[in-house]
Amino acid sequence: MRQRIEDVATFQAKSYNAQVSFTSEVGYPATINDDAAVQVAVASIKRHFGEGAVSQLAVPMMFSEDFSFMLNKVPGAYVLIGNGDSSGLHSTTYDFNDDILVRGAAFFYNLARDHFA
């Protein structure tokens, strides 16, 4: 894709007797959950928080996350704990819901106990 964009821009620039140069940086890899890890997380959530505590996305989201580097090395699952109504992440108007801190910590505690016990 990058090569095609560079080719099109180069030929367009030539048509105007102009030159163009490119610098590209590779970003983050895709965040792709391991199915088995998702099942472990979902089972733990249902066990400790009830069936209604899990809601799986109907359509995959395009996350670009540091965690994706770890998922390239170790199977895992990127899980959202639910912040409620707020602006999107990395926004100046984002408001973290402090009320979910205990639930989030309990999720990780229970997941570790369920998985490693």
Phi and psi restraints in degrees (range 20) as a CNS / XPLOR table:
assign (resid 1 and name C) (resid 2 and name N)
       (resid 2 and name CA) (resid 2 and name C) 1.0 -61.2 20.0 2
assign (resid 2 and name N) (resid 2 and name CA)
       (resid 2 and name C) (resid 3 and name N) 1.0 -42.1 20.0 2
assign (resid 2 and name C) (resid 3 and name N)
       (resid 3 and name CA) (resid 3 and name C) 1.0 -62.5 20.0 2
assign (resid 3 and name N) (resid 3 and name CA)
       (resid 3 and name C) (resid 4 and name N) 1.0 -41.2 20.0 2
assign (resid 3 and name C) (resid 4 and name N)
       (resid 4 and name CA) (resid 4 and name C) 1.0 -64.4 20.0 2
assign (resid 4 and name N) (resid 4 and name CA)
       (resid 4 and name C) (resid 5 and name N) 1.0 -42.7 20.0 2
assign (resid 4 and name C) (resid 5 and name N)
       (resid 5 and name CA) (resid 5 and name C) 1.0 -62.8 20.0 2
assign (resid 5 and name N) (resid 5 and name CA)
       (resid 5 and name C) (resid 6 and name N) 1.0 -42.1 20.0 2
assign (resid 5 and name C) (resid 6 and name N)
       (resid 6 and name CA) (resid 6 and name C) 1.0 -63.7 20.0 2
assign (resid 6 and name N) (resid 6 and name CA)
       (resid 6 and name C) (resid 7 and name N) 1.0 -42.7 20.0 2
assign (resid 6 and name C) (resid 7 and name N)
       (resid 7 and name CA) (resid 7 and name C) 1.0 -61.3 20.0 2
assign (resid 7 and name N) (resid 7 and name CA)
       (resid 7 and name C) (resid 8 and name N) 1.0 -48.3 20.0 2
assign (resid 7 and name C) (resid 8 and name N)
       (resid 8 and name CA) (resid 8 and name C) 1.0 -62.5 20.0 2
assign (resid 8 and name N) (resid 8 and name CA)
       (resid 8 and name C) (resid 9 and name N) 1.0 -46.1 20.0 2
assign (resid 8 and name C) (resid 9 and name N)
       (resid 9 and name CA) (resid 9 and name C) 1.0 -64.4 20.0 2
assign (resid 9 and name N) (resid 9 and name CA)
       (resid 9 and name C) (resid 10 and name N) 1.0 -39.0 20.0 2
assign (resid 9 and name C) (resid 10 and name N)
       (resid 10 and name CA) (resid 10 and name C) 1.0 -63.5 20.0 2
assign (resid 10 and name N) (resid 10 and name CA)
       (resid 10 and name C) (resid 11 and name N) 1.0 -47.1 20.0 2
assign (resid 10 and name C) (resid 11 and name N)
       (resid 11 and name CA) (resid 11 and name C) 1.0 -67.1 20.0 2
assign (resid 11 and name N) (resid 11 and name CA)
       (resid 11 and name C) (resid 12 and name N) 1.0 -36.4 20.0 2
assign (resid 11 and name C) (resid 12 and name N)
       (resid 12 and name CA) (resid 12 and name C) 1.0 -65.2 20.0 2
assign (resid 12 and name N) (resid 12 and name CA)
       (resid 12 and name C) (resid 13 and name N) 1.0 -42.7 20.0 2
assign (resid 12 and name C) (resid 13 and name N)
       (resid 13 and name CA) (resid 13 and name C) 1.0 -62.4 20.0 2
assign (resid 13 and name N) (resid 13 and name CA)
       (resid 13 and name C) (resid 14 and name N) 1.0 -43.1 20.0 2
assign (resid 13 and name C) (resid 14 and name N)
       (resid 14 and name CA) (resid 14 and name C) 1.0 -59.6 20.0 2
assign (resid 14 and name N) (resid 14 and name CA)
       (resid 14 and name C) (resid 15 and name N) 1.0 -35.2 20.0 2
assign (resid 14 and name C) (resid 15 and name N)
       (resid 15 and name CA) (resid 15 and name C) 1.0 -65.5 20.0 2
assign (resid 15 and name N) (resid 15 and name CA)
       (resid 15 and name C) (resid 16 and name N) 1.0 -18.0 20.0 2
assign (resid 15 and name C) (resid 16 and name N)
       (resid 16 and name CA) (resid 16 and name C) 1.0 -111.0 20.0 2
assign (resid 16 and name N) (resid 16 and name CA)
       (resid 16 and name C) (resid 17 and name N) 1.0 17.2 20.0 2
assign (resid 16 and name C) (resid 17 and name N)
       (resid 17 and name CA) (resid 17 and name C) 1.0 54.4 20.0 2
assign (resid 17 and name N) (resid 17 and name CA)
       (resid 17 and name C) (resid 18 and name N) 1.0 40.6 20.0 2
assign (resid 17 and name C) (resid 18 and name N)
       (resid 18 and name CA) (resid 18 and name C) 1.0 -119.3 20.0 2
assign (resid 18 and name N) (resid 18 and name CA)
       (resid 18 and name C) (resid 19 and name N) 1.0 169.7 20.0 2
assign (resid 18 and name C) (resid 19 and name N)
       (resid 19 and name CA) (resid 19 and name C) 1.0 -123.7 20.0 2
assign (resid 19 and name N) (resid 19 and name CA)
       (resid 19 and name C) (resid 20 and name N) 1.0 154.3 20.0 2
assign (resid 19 and name C) (resid 20 and name N)
       (resid 20 and name CA) (resid 20 and name C) 1.0 -137.5 20.0 2
assign (resid 20 and name N) (resid 20 and name CA)
       (resid 20 and name C) (resid 21 and name N) 1.0 146.8 20.0 2
assign (resid 20 and name C) (resid 21 and name N)
       (resid 21 and name CA) (resid 21 and name C) 1.0 -129.6 20.0 2
assign (resid 21 and name N) (resid 21 and name CA)
       (resid 21 and name C) (resid 22 and name N) 1.0 158.7 20.0 2
assign (resid 21 and name C) (resid 22 and name N)
       (resid 22 and name CA) (resid 22 and name C) 1.0 -130.8 20.0 2
assign (resid 22 and name N) (resid 22 and name CA)
       (resid 22 and name C) (resid 23 and name N) 1.0 144.1 20.0 2
assign (resid 22 and name C) (resid 23 and name N)
       (resid 23 and name CA) (resid 23 and name C) 1.0 -134.6 20.0 2
assign (resid 23 and name N) (resid 23 and name CA)
       (resid 23 and name C) (resid 24 and name N) 1.0 127.1 20.0 2
assign (resid 23 and name C) (resid 24 and name N)
       (resid 24 and name CA) (resid 24 and name C) 1.0 -129.2 20.0 2
assign (resid 24 and name N) (resid 24 and name CA)
       (resid 24 and name C) (resid 25 and name N) 1.0 147.7 20.0 2
assign (resid 24 and name C) (resid 25 and name N)
       (resid 25 and name CA) (resid 25 and name C) 1.0 -124.7 20.0 2
assign (resid 25 and name N) (resid 25 and name CA)
       (resid 25 and name C) (resid 26 and name N) 1.0 136.9 20.0 2
assign (resid 25 and name C) (resid 26 and name N)
       (resid 26 and name CA) (resid 26 and name C) 1.0 -82.4 20.0 2
assign (resid 26 and name N) (resid 26 and name CA)
       (resid 26 and name C) (resid 27 and name N) 1.0 129.9 20.0 2
assign (resid 26 and name C) (resid 27 and name N)
       (resid 27 and name CA) (resid 27 and name C) 1.0 -91.5 20.0 2
assign (resid 27 and name N) (resid 27 and name CA)
       (resid 27 and name C) (resid 28 and name N) 1.0 -138.7 20.0 2
assign (resid 27 and name C) (resid 28 and name N)
       (resid 28 and name CA) (resid 28 and name C) 1.0 -87.9 20.0 2
assign (resid 28 and name N) (resid 28 and name CA)
       (resid 28 and name C) (resid 29 and name N) 1.0 147.2 20.0 2
assign (resid 28 and name C) (resid 29 and name N)
       (resid 29 and name CA) (resid 29 and name C) 1.0 -72.5 20.0 2
assign (resid 29 and name N) (resid 29 and name CA)
       (resid 29 and name C) (resid 30 and name N) 1.0 164.5 20.0 2
assign (resid 29 and name C) (resid 30 and name N)
       (resid 30 and name CA) (resid 30 and name C) 1.0 -63.3 20.0 2
assign (resid 30 and name N) (resid 30 and name CA)
       (resid 30 and name C) (resid 31 and name N) 1.0 145.5 20.0 2
assign (resid 30 and name C) (resid 31 and name N)
       (resid 31 and name CA) (resid 31 and name C) 1.0 -91.7 20.0 2
assign (resid 31 and name N) (resid 31 and name CA)
       (resid 31 and name C) (resid 32 and name N) 1.0 104.2 20.0 2
assign (resid 31 and name C) (resid 32 and name N)
       (resid 32 and name CA) (resid 32 and name C) 1.0 -120.0 20.0 2
assign (resid 32 and name N) (resid 32 and name CA)
       (resid 32 and name C) (resid 33 and name N) 1.0 116.1 20.0 2
assign (resid 32 and name C) (resid 33 and name N)
       (resid 33 and name CA) (resid 33 and name C) 1.0 -71.9 20.0 2
assign (resid 33 and name N) (resid 33 and name CA)
       (resid 33 and name C) (resid 34 and name N) 1.0 148.7 20.0 2
assign (resid 33 and name C) (resid 34 and name N)
       (resid 34 and name CA) (resid 34 and name C) 1.0 -84.3 20.0 2
assign (resid 34 and name N) (resid 34 and name CA)
       (resid 34 and name C) (resid 35 and name N) 1.0 127.6 20.0 2
assign (resid 34 and name C) (resid 35 and name N)
       (resid 35 and name CA) (resid 35 and name C) 1.0 -56.4 20.0 2
assign (resid 35 and name N) (resid 35 and name CA)
       (resid 35 and name C) (resid 36 and name N) 1.0 -43.0 20.0 2
assign (resid 35 and name C) (resid 36 and name N)
       (resid 36 and name CA) (resid 36 and name C) 1.0 -64.6 20.0 2
assign (resid 36 and name N) (resid 36 and name CA)
       (resid 36 and name C) (resid 37 and name N) 1.0 -39.7 20.0 2
assign (resid 36 and name C) (resid 37 and name N)
       (resid 37 and name CA) (resid 37 and name C) 1.0 -66.8 20.0 2
assign (resid 37 and name N) (resid 37 and name CA)
       (resid 37 and name C) (resid 38 and name N) 1.0 -36.6 20.0 2
assign (resid 37 and name C) (resid 38 and name N)
       (resid 38 and name CA) (resid 38 and name C) 1.0 -62.6 20.0 2
assign (resid 38 and name N) (resid 38 and name CA)
       (resid 38 and name C) (resid 39 and name N) 1.0 -43.9 20.0 2
assign (resid 38 and name C) (resid 39 and name N)
       (resid 39 and name CA) (resid 39 and name C) 1.0 -61.7 20.0 2
assign (resid 39 and name N) (resid 39 and name CA)
       (resid 39 and name C) (resid 40 and name N) 1.0 -40.4 20.0 2
assign (resid 39 and name C) (resid 40 and name N)
       (resid 40 and name CA) (resid 40 and name C) 1.0 -62.8 20.0 2
assign (resid 40 and name N) (resid 40 and name CA)
       (resid 40 and name C) (resid 41 and name N) 1.0 -46.0 20.0 2
assign (resid 40 and name C) (resid 41 and name N)
       (resid 41 and name CA) (resid 41 and name C) 1.0 -64.3 20.0 2
assign (resid 41 and name N) (resid 41 and name CA)
       (resid 41 and name C) (resid 42 and name N) 1.0 -45.4 20.0 2
assign (resid 41 and name C) (resid 42 and name N)
       (resid 42 and name CA) (resid 42 and name C) 1.0 -62.0 20.0 2
assign (resid 42 and name N) (resid 42 and name CA)
       (resid 42 and name C) (resid 43 and name N) 1.0 -44.1 20.0 2
assign (resid 42 and name C) (resid 43 and name N)
       (resid 43 and name CA) (resid 43 and name C) 1.0 -60.5 20.0 2
assign (resid 43 and name N) (resid 43 and name CA)
       (resid 43 and name C) (resid 44 and name N) 1.0 -42.3 20.0 2
assign (resid 43 and name C) (resid 44 and name N)
       (resid 44 and name CA) (resid 44 and name C) 1.0 -66.1 20.0 2
assign (resid 44 and name N) (resid 44 and name CA)
       (resid 44 and name C) (resid 45 and name N) 1.0 -43.0 20.0 2
assign (resid 44 and name C) (resid 45 and name N)
       (resid 45 and name CA) (resid 45 and name C) 1.0 -61.1 20.0 2
assign (resid 45 and name N) (resid 45 and name CA)
       (resid 45 and name C) (resid 46 and name N) 1.0 -48.2 20.0 2
assign (resid 45 and name C) (resid 46 and name N)
       (resid 46 and name CA) (resid 46 and name C) 1.0 -62.3 20.0 2
assign (resid 46 and name N) (resid 46 and name CA)
       (resid 46 and name C) (resid 47 and name N) 1.0 -40.2 20.0 2
assign (resid 46 and name C) (resid 47 and name N)
       (resid 47 and name CA) (resid 47 and name C) 1.0 -62.9 20.0 2
assign (resid 47 and name N) (resid 47 and name CA)
       (resid 47 and name C) (resid 48 and name N) 1.0 -41.8 20.0 2
assign (resid 47 and name C) (resid 48 and name N)
       (resid 48 and name CA) (resid 48 and name C) 1.0 -99.0 20.0 2
assign (resid 48 and name N) (resid 48 and name CA)
       (resid 48 and name C) (resid 49 and name N) 1.0 -23.1 20.0 2
assign (resid 48 and name C) (resid 49 and name N)
       (resid 49 and name CA) (resid 49 and name C) 1.0 -120.6 20.0 2
assign (resid 49 and name N) (resid 49 and name CA)
       (resid 49 and name C) (resid 50 and name N) 1.0 -6.5 20.0 2
assign (resid 49 and name C) (resid 50 and name N)
       (resid 50 and name CA) (resid 50 and name C) 1.0 99.1 20.0 2
assign (resid 50 and name N) (resid 50 and name CA)
       (resid 50 and name C) (resid 51 and name N) 1.0 159.8 20.0 2
assign (resid 50 and name C) (resid 51 and name N)
       (resid 51 and name CA) (resid 51 and name C) 1.0 -57.3 20.0 2
assign (resid 51 and name N) (resid 51 and name CA)
       (resid 51 and name C) (resid 52 and name N) 1.0 -38.9 20.0 2
assign (resid 51 and name C) (resid 52 and name N)
       (resid 52 and name CA) (resid 52 and name C) 1.0 -73.6 20.0 2
assign (resid 52 and name N) (resid 52 and name CA)
       (resid 52 and name C) (resid 53 and name N) 1.0 -5.2 20.0 2
assign (resid 52 and name C) (resid 53 and name N)
       (resid 53 and name CA) (resid 53 and name C) 1.0 -81.2 20.0 2
assign (resid 53 and name N) (resid 53 and name CA)
       (resid 53 and name C) (resid 54 and name N) 1.0 -10.0 20.0 2
assign (resid 53 and name C) (resid 54 and name N)
       (resid 54 and name CA) (resid 54 and name C) 1.0 -109.2 20.0 2
assign (resid 54 and name N) (resid 54 and name CA)
       (resid 54 and name C) (resid 55 and name N) 1.0 130.9 20.0 2
assign (resid 54 and name C) (resid 55 and name N)
       (resid 55 and name CA) (resid 55 and name C) 1.0 -139.0 20.0 2
assign (resid 55 and name N) (resid 55 and name CA)
       (resid 55 and name C) (resid 56 and name N) 1.0 113.2 20.0 2
assign (resid 55 and name C) (resid 56 and name N)
       (resid 56 and name CA) (resid 56 and name C) 1.0 -88.4 20.0 2
assign (resid 56 and name N) (resid 56 and name CA)
       (resid 56 and name C) (resid 57 and name N) 1.0 144.0 20.0 2
assign (resid 56 and name C) (resid 57 and name N)
       (resid 57 and name CA) (resid 57 and name C) 1.0 -65.7 20.0 2
assign (resid 57 and name N) (resid 57 and name CA)
       (resid 57 and name C) (resid 58 and name N) 1.0 133.7 20.0 2
assign (resid 57 and name C) (resid 58 and name N)
       (resid 58 and name CA) (resid 58 and name C) 1.0 -71.3 20.0 2
assign (resid 58 and name N) (resid 58 and name CA)
       (resid 58 and name C) (resid 59 and name N) 1.0 -33.6 20.0 2
assign (resid 58 and name C) (resid 59 and name N)
       (resid 59 and name CA) (resid 59 and name C) 1.0 -126.4 20.0 2
assign (resid 59 and name N) (resid 59 and name CA)
       (resid 59 and name C) (resid 60 and name N) 1.0 130.9 20.0 2
assign (resid 59 and name C) (resid 60 and name N)
       (resid 60 and name CA) (resid 60 and name C) 1.0 -57.8 20.0 2
assign (resid 60 and name N) (resid 60 and name CA)
       (resid 60 and name C) (resid 61 and name N) 1.0 145.6 20.0 2
assign (resid 60 and name C) (resid 61 and name N)
       (resid 61 and name CA) (resid 61 and name C) 1.0 -100.8 20.0 2
assign (resid 61 and name N) (resid 61 and name CA)
       (resid 61 and name C) (resid 62 and name N) 1.0 151.4 20.0 2
assign (resid 61 and name C) (resid 62 and name N)
       (resid 62 and name CA) (resid 62 and name C) 1.0 -93.7 20.0 2
assign (resid 62 and name N) (resid 62 and name CA)
       (resid 62 and name C) (resid 63 and name N) 1.0 83.9 20.0 2
assign (resid 62 and name C) (resid 63 and name N)
       (resid 63 and name CA) (resid 63 and name C) 1.0 -82.8 20.0 2
assign (resid 63 and name N) (resid 63 and name CA)
       (resid 63 and name C) (resid 64 and name N) 1.0 138.1 20.0 2
assign (resid 63 and name C) (resid 64 and name N)
       (resid 64 and name CA) (resid 64 and name C) 1.0 -122.0 20.0 2
assign (resid 64 and name N) (resid 64 and name CA)
       (resid 64 and name C) (resid 65 and name N) 1.0 98.6 20.0 2
assign (resid 64 and name C) (resid 65 and name N)
       (resid 65 and name CA) (resid 65 and name C) 1.0 -134.7 20.0 2
assign (resid 65 and name N) (resid 65 and name CA)
       (resid 65 and name C) (resid 66 and name N) 1.0 146.4 20.0 2
assign (resid 65 and name C) (resid 66 and name N)
       (resid 66 and name CA) (resid 66 and name C) 1.0 -54.5 20.0 2
assign (resid 66 and name N) (resid 66 and name CA)
       (resid 66 and name C) (resid 67 and name N) 1.0 -34.2 20.0 2
assign (resid 66 and name C) (resid 67 and name N)
       (resid 67 and name CA) (resid 67 and name C) 1.0 -57.5 20.0 2
assign (resid 67 and name N) (resid 67 and name CA)
       (resid 67 and name C) (resid 68 and name N) 1.0 -24.2 20.0 2
assign (resid 67 and name C) (resid 68 and name N)
       (resid 68 and name CA) (resid 68 and name C) 1.0 -61.7 20.0 2
assign (resid 68 and name N) (resid 68 and name CA)
       (resid 68 and name C) (resid 69 and name N) 1.0 -31.1 20.0 2
assign (resid 68 and name C) (resid 69 and name N)
       (resid 69 and name CA) (resid 69 and name C) 1.0 -64.0 20.0 2
assign (resid 69 and name N) (resid 69 and name CA)
       (resid 69 and name C) (resid 70 and name N) 1.0 -40.1 20.0 2
assign (resid 69 and name C) (resid 70 and name N)
       (resid 70 and name CA) (resid 70 and name C) 1.0 -67.9 20.0 2
assign (resid 70 and name N) (resid 70 and name CA)
       (resid 70 and name C) (resid 71 and name N) 1.0 -41.7 20.0 2
assign (resid 70 and name C) (resid 71 and name N)
       (resid 71 and name CA) (resid 71 and name C) 1.0 -63.8 20.0 2
assign (resid 71 and name N) (resid 71 and name CA)
       (resid 71 and name C) (resid 72 and name N) 1.0 -21.2 20.0 2
assign (resid 71 and name C) (resid 72 and name N)
       (resid 72 and name CA) (resid 72 and name C) 1.0 -74.2 20.0 2
assign (resid 72 and name N) (resid 72 and name CA)
       (resid 72 and name C) (resid 73 and name N) 1.0 -18.9 20.0 2
assign (resid 72 and name C) (resid 73 and name N)
       (resid 73 and name CA) (resid 73 and name C) 1.0 -107.0 20.0 2
assign (resid 73 and name N) (resid 73 and name CA)
       (resid 73 and name C) (resid 74 and name N) 1.0 -35.6 20.0 2
assign (resid 73 and name C) (resid 74 and name N)
       (resid 74 and name CA) (resid 74 and name C) 1.0 -134.1 20.0 2
assign (resid 74 and name N) (resid 74 and name CA)
       (resid 74 and name C) (resid 75 and name N) 1.0 131.4 20.0 2
assign (resid 74 and name C) (resid 75 and name N)
       (resid 75 and name CA) (resid 75 and name C) 1.0 -60.8 20.0 2
assign (resid 75 and name N) (resid 75 and name CA)
       (resid 75 and name C) (resid 76 and name N) 1.0 138.7 20.0 2
assign (resid 75 and name C) (resid 76 and name N)
       (resid 76 and name CA) (resid 76 and name C) 1.0 -166.5 20.0 2
assign (resid 76 and name N) (resid 76 and name CA)
       (resid 76 and name C) (resid 77 and name N) 1.0 -173.5 20.0 2
assign (resid 76 and name C) (resid 77 and name N)
       (resid 77 and name CA) (resid 77 and name C) 1.0 -141.1 20.0 2
assign (resid 77 and name N) (resid 77 and name CA)
       (resid 77 and name C) (resid 78 and name N) 1.0 131.4 20.0 2
assign (resid 77 and name C) (resid 78 and name N)
       (resid 78 and name CA) (resid 78 and name C) 1.0 -89.3 20.0 2
assign (resid 78 and name N) (resid 78 and name CA)
       (resid 78 and name C) (resid 79 and name N) 1.0 114.5 20.0 2
assign (resid 78 and name C) (resid 79 and name N)
       (resid 79 and name CA) (resid 79 and name C) 1.0 -117.5 20.0 2
assign (resid 79 and name N) (resid 79 and name CA)
       (resid 79 and name C) (resid 80 and name N) 1.0 135.2 20.0 2
assign (resid 79 and name C) (resid 80 and name N)
       (resid 80 and name CA) (resid 80 and name C) 1.0 -95.7 20.0 2
assign (resid 80 and name N) (resid 80 and name CA)
       (resid 80 and name C) (resid 81 and name N) 1.0 136.4 20.0 2
assign (resid 80 and name C) (resid 81 and name N)
       (resid 81 and name CA) (resid 81 and name C) 1.0 -97.8 20.0 2
assign (resid 81 and name N) (resid 81 and name CA)
       (resid 81 and name C) (resid 82 and name N) 1.0 -5.7 20.0 2
assign (resid 81 and name C) (resid 82 and name N)
       (resid 82 and name CA) (resid 82 and name C) 1.0 86.8 20.0 2
assign (resid 82 and name N) (resid 82 and name CA)
       (resid 82 and name C) (resid 83 and name N) 1.0 111.0 20.0 2
assign (resid 82 and name C) (resid 83 and name N)
       (resid 83 and name CA) (resid 83 and name C) 1.0 -99.3 20.0 2
assign (resid 83 and name N) (resid 83 and name CA)
       (resid 83 and name C) (resid 84 and name N) 1.0 -12.3 20.0 2
assign (resid 83 and name C) (resid 84 and name N)
       (resid 84 and name CA) (resid 84 and name C) 1.0 84.2 20.0 2
assign (resid 84 and name N) (resid 84 and name CA)
       (resid 84 and name C) (resid 85 and name N) 1.0 -161.6 20.0 2
assign (resid 84 and name C) (resid 85 and name N)
       (resid 85 and name CA) (resid 85 and name C) 1.0 -74.7 20.0 2
assign (resid 85 and name N) (resid 85 and name CA)
       (resid 85 and name C) (resid 86 and name N) 1.0 122.5 20.0 2
assign (resid 85 and name C) (resid 86 and name N)
       (resid 86 and name CA) (resid 86 and name C) 1.0 -166.3 20.0 2
assign (resid 86 and name N) (resid 86 and name CA)
       (resid 86 and name C) (resid 87 and name N) 1.0 171.8 20.0 2
assign (resid 86 and name C) (resid 87 and name N)
       (resid 87 and name CA) (resid 87 and name C) 1.0 -69.9 20.0 2
assign (resid 87 and name N) (resid 87 and name CA)
       (resid 87 and name C) (resid 88 and name N) 1.0 167.8 20.0 2
assign (resid 87 and name C) (resid 88 and name N)
       (resid 88 and name CA) (resid 88 and name C) 1.0 -64.9 20.0 2
assign (resid 88 and name N) (resid 88 and name CA)
       (resid 88 and name C) (resid 89 and name N) 1.0 159.2 20.0 2
assign (resid 88 and name C) (resid 89 and name N)
       (resid 89 and name CA) (resid 89 and name C) 1.0 -58.4 20.0 2
assign (resid 89 and name N) (resid 89 and name CA)
       (resid 89 and name C) (resid 90 and name N) 1.0 157.1 20.0 2
assign (resid 89 and name C) (resid 90 and name N)
       (resid 90 and name CA) (resid 90 and name C) 1.0 61.3 20.0 2
assign (resid 90 and name N) (resid 90 and name CA)
       (resid 90 and name C) (resid 91 and name N) 1.0 28.5 20.0 2
assign (resid 90 and name C) (resid 91 and name N)
       (resid 91 and name CA) (resid 91 and name C) 1.0 -112.0 20.0 2
assign (resid 91 and name N) (resid 91 and name CA)
       (resid 91 and name C) (resid 92 and name N) 1.0 148.2 20.0 2
assign (resid 91 and name C) (resid 92 and name N)
       (resid 92 and name CA) (resid 92 and name C) 1.0 -68.2 20.0 2
assign (resid 92 and name N) (resid 92 and name CA)
       (resid 92 and name C) (resid 93 and name N) 1.0 -15.3 20.0 2
assign (resid 92 and name C) (resid 93 and name N)
       (resid 93 and name CA) (resid 93 and name C) 1.0 -103.3 20.0 2
assign (resid 93 and name N) (resid 93 and name CA)
       (resid 93 and name C) (resid 94 and name N) 1.0 6.7 20.0 2
assign (resid 93 and name C) (resid 94 and name N)
       (resid 94 and name CA) (resid 94 and name C) 1.0 -66.1 20.0 2
assign (resid 94 and name N) (resid 94 and name CA)
       (resid 94 and name C) (resid 95 and name N) 1.0 137.1 20.0 2
assign (resid 94 and name C) (resid 95 and name N)
       (resid 95 and name CA) (resid 95 and name C) 1.0 -127.4 20.0 2
assign (resid 95 and name N) (resid 95 and name CA)
       (resid 95 and name C) (resid 96 and name N) 1.0 105.4 20.0 2
assign (resid 95 and name C) (resid 96 and name N)
       (resid 96 and name CA) (resid 96 and name C) 1.0 -67.0 20.0 2
assign (resid 96 and name N) (resid 96 and name CA)
       (resid 96 and name C) (resid 97 and name N) 1.0 135.4 20.0 2
assign (resid 96 and name C) (resid 97 and name N)
       (resid 97 and name CA) (resid 97 and name C) 1.0 -84.9 20.0 2
assign (resid 97 and name N) (resid 97 and name CA)
       (resid 97 and name C) (resid 98 and name N) 1.0 99.0 20.0 2
assign (resid 97 and name C) (resid 98 and name N)
       (resid 98 and name CA) (resid 98 and name C) 1.0 -60.5 20.0 2
assign (resid 98 and name N) (resid 98 and name CA)
       (resid 98 and name C) (resid 99 and name N) 1.0 -22.9 20.0 2
assign (resid 98 and name C) (resid 99 and name N)
       (resid 99 and name CA) (resid 99 and name C) 1.0 -65.9 20.0 2
assign (resid 99 and name N) (resid 99 and name CA)
       (resid 99 and name C) (resid 100 and name N) 1.0 -16.1 20.0 2
assign (resid 99 and name C) (resid 100 and name N)
       (resid 100 and name CA) (resid 100 and name C) 1.0 -93.5 20.0 2
assign (resid 100 and name N) (resid 100 and name CA)
       (resid 100 and name C) (resid 101 and name N) 1.0 -0.5 20.0 2
assign (resid 100 and name C) (resid 101 and name N)
       (resid 101 and name CA) (resid 101 and name C) 1.0 -60.5 20.0 2
assign (resid 101 and name N) (resid 101 and name CA)
       (resid 101 and name C) (resid 102 and name N) 1.0 -46.6 20.0 2
assign (resid 101 and name C) (resid 102 and name N)
       (resid 102 and name CA) (resid 102 and name C) 1.0 -64.2 20.0 2
assign (resid 102 and name N) (resid 102 and name CA)
       (resid 102 and name C) (resid 103 and name N) 1.0 -43.9 20.0 2
assign (resid 102 and name C) (resid 103 and name N)
       (resid 103 and name CA) (resid 103 and name C) 1.0 -62.5 20.0 2
assign (resid 103 and name N) (resid 103 and name CA)
       (resid 103 and name C) (resid 104 and name N) 1.0 -41.2 20.0 2
assign (resid 103 and name C) (resid 104 and name N)
       (resid 104 and name CA) (resid 104 and name C) 1.0 -64.1 20.0 2
assign (resid 104 and name N) (resid 104 and name CA)
       (resid 104 and name C) (resid 105 and name N) 1.0 -44.3 20.0 2
assign (resid 104 and name C) (resid 105 and name N)
       (resid 105 and name CA) (resid 105 and name C) 1.0 -64.4 20.0 2
assign (resid 105 and name N) (resid 105 and name CA)
       (resid 105 and name C) (resid 106 and name N) 1.0 -40.0 20.0 2
assign (resid 105 and name C) (resid 106 and name N)
       (resid 106 and name CA) (resid 106 and name C) 1.0 -64.2 20.0 2
assign (resid 106 and name N) (resid 106 and name CA)
       (resid 106 and name C) (resid 107 and name N) 1.0 -36.8 20.0 2
assign (resid 106 and name C) (resid 107 and name N)
       (resid 107 and name CA) (resid 107 and name C) 1.0 -58.7 20.0 2
assign (resid 107 and name N) (resid 107 and name CA)
       (resid 107 and name C) (resid 108 and name N) 1.0 -50.6 20.0 2
assign (resid 107 and name C) (resid 108 and name N)
       (resid 108 and name CA) (resid 108 and name C) 1.0 -66.7 20.0 2
assign (resid 108 and name N) (resid 108 and name CA)
       (resid 108 and name C) (resid 109 and name N) 1.0 -39.6 20.0 2
assign (resid 108 and name C) (resid 109 and name N)
       (resid 109 and name CA) (resid 109 and name C) 1.0 -60.4 20.0 2
assign (resid 109 and name N) (resid 109 and name CA)
       (resid 109 and name C) (resid 110 and name N) 1.0 -50.9 20.0 2
assign (resid 109 and name C) (resid 110 and name N)
       (resid 110 and name CA) (resid 110 and name C) 1.0 -64.8 20.0 2
assign (resid 110 and name N) (resid 110 and name CA)
       (resid 110 and name C) (resid 111 and name N) 1.0 -40.0 20.0 2
assign (resid 110 and name C) (resid 111 and name N)
       (resid 111 and name CA) (resid 111 and name C) 1.0 -60.6 20.0 2
assign (resid 111 and name N) (resid 111 and name CA)
       (resid 111 and name C) (resid 112 and name N) 1.0 -45.5 20.0 2
assign (resid 111 and name C) (resid 112 and name N)
       (resid 112 and name CA) (resid 112 and name C) 1.0 -64.2 20.0 2
assign (resid 112 and name N) (resid 112 and name CA)
       (resid 112 and name C) (resid 113 and name N) 1.0 -44.2 20.0 2
assign (resid 112 and name C) (resid 113 and name N)
       (resid 113 and name CA) (resid 113 and name C) 1.0 -64.7 20.0 2
assign (resid 113 and name N) (resid 113 and name CA)
       (resid 113 and name C) (resid 114 and name N) 1.0 -43.3 20.0 2
assign (resid 113 and name C) (resid 114 and name N)
       (resid 114 and name CA) (resid 114 and name C) 1.0 -65.5 20.0 2
assign (resid 114 and name N) (resid 114 and name CA)
       (resid 114 and name C) (resid 115 and name N) 1.0 -41.0 20.0 2
assign (resid 114 and name C) (resid 115 and name N)
       (resid 115 and name CA) (resid 115 and name C) 1.0 -80.3 20.0 2
assign (resid 115 and name N) (resid 115 and name CA)
       (resid 115 and name C) (resid 116 and name N) 1.0 -35.2 20.0 2
assign (resid 115 and name C) (resid 116 and name N)
       (resid 116 and name CA) (resid 116 and name C) 1.0 -105.1 20.0 2
assign (resid 116 and name N) (resid 116 and name CA)
       (resid 116 and name C) (resid 117 and name N) 1.0 -2.2 20.0 2
